[in-house]
Amino acid sequence: MNSIKRRLTSQYLAVILLIILLLEGLFIFTLINYYYGGIEEALANKATVTSGFVHRYAPSHALQNQAFYIFENIDKNELALVEVVDPLGRVILDNSSFYPDKRVASPELKVALNGELAKWRGTSDIGERIVAVATPIWQDDKVVGVLRYTSSLEEVDKLVIKILLFACLIGIGVLLLGLLVSTYLSKSIVNPIRDLTLVAAEMAEGNFNITSPVLPNNDEIKKLADTLDYMAAEIVKTDKMKNDFISSISHELRTPLTSIKGWTETILAGNLEDKAESIMGLNIVNRETDRLTLLVEELLDFSRYQSTAIILETQYMDINELIEQTIAQLKIKAKSKNITVSFANSFNNGEIYADYNRILQVMLNVLDNAIKFTKPGGLITITTGQVGDCVEVVVTDNGIGIREVDLVKIKQKFYKADIKSSGSGLGLAIVEEIIKLHQGSLLIKSNYNEGTTVVIILPNKLSF
């Protein structure tokens, strides 16, 4: 976690440092242009005005006369060094004194002798940083010399250095402030993650009653905390369902096994010549064995569906004939409760492409549930019909119905609305898996104490 904190802090600092460097660079560029460029522009303006003045009023005079004319009209308080230079680089005259042997070899002279204004910034012969501006002196249409303005940059350099040092100090201060802010921001991210890591470690140890700390911001970390809490709640719920399932399945297994064991001992210990009693006992053993077989088959089916090991054996089949077979198989159970099962077929061509045994398993489960939860003397209706490219099977009963709180969970594995009722709680979960494998859908609608409607939609053809 410390490495994340260091990475975040260093990344924040890198961004802040980059911004400071960009701003400092922009500031330095602007500062240099302002001071040095300002001096250059001022000198250039003076040189241009003076040169233009001479060209207007003494255009045909010799260079020496033009030089005297310039210095007669120049400002006596001019701080810059003003020089008149001939084409060979000799100083004809300047505003400090006359130096007949002084020569100038600065690069701006060559440009000015070609008739253009030139600027140069560099170091003088005595090692002083200067800025120089040179402009041509014309005699008629010919360049006969150069007017050169030179100014020292030492004072400006000192001022610029002071400003740059001050700017650097501000940059360092901003960087230190950025370090504090980066550390705070890193902690605001790392600390909640550290707390969530501790919570996750507790959950890994099996403590699912722990909850994530309350976080003020509704961000990704808050969503992660909510997800951890949701996961823990789901694990607790699943664990409870698993325990309920184990308890229920243990009861479901114990009851038929006890019955089988009891009747087996009774038959073995009794008089085998009492044929009626033996047949009754064997019938009970046979019925309980069927219950065990059905329960084991449900568990095996569920295991197969969970591991996606089910392979459909599809064929063209008549859904109406299959429903009639389902009714025939459960006829005795329905008759024992005096329940009427009515089948209305509006799907004339009942042919669909499906796995016959799996769809029969679906219909048996749905109809068996309808009979199981319908009161004696009740009515169950089954209808089939064509809906687009699908066949729709609707099973409606006027039984006890399903509570709204249970309706949303009824198709979950191991879920039973009444934990005391028989069954594994896998029936509808397996039914839905079979229908999904057939690319269909299962819809359950119910009103408590009024009845339940199960809608099964299956495509006429499967697409793979």
Secondary structure as UniProt FT lines:
FT   HELIX           2..57
FT   TURN            59..60
FT   HELIX           63..73
FT   TURN            76..77
FT   STRAND          81..85
FT   TURN            87..88
FT   STRAND          90..94
FT   TURN            100..101
FT   HELIX           107..113
FT   TURN            114..115
FT   STRAND          118..123
FT   TURN            125..126
FT   STRAND          129..139
FT   TURN            140..141
FT   STRAND          142..152
FT   HELIX           154..204
FT   TURN            205..206
FT   TURN            208..209
FT   HELIX           220..269
FT   TURN            272..273
FT   HELIX           275..306
FT   TURN            307..308
FT   STRAND          314..318
FT   HELIX           319..329
FT   HELIX           331..336
FT   TURN            337..338
FT   STRAND          340..345
FT   STRAND          351..355
FT   HELIX           356..372
FT   TURN            376..377
FT   STRAND          379..387
FT   TURN            388..389
FT   STRAND          390..397
FT   HELIX           404..407
FT   TURN            408..411
FT   TURN            413..414
FT   TURN            419..420
FT   HELIX           427..437
FT   TURN            438..439
FT   STRAND          441..447
FT   TURN            448..450
FT   STRAND          451..459
//
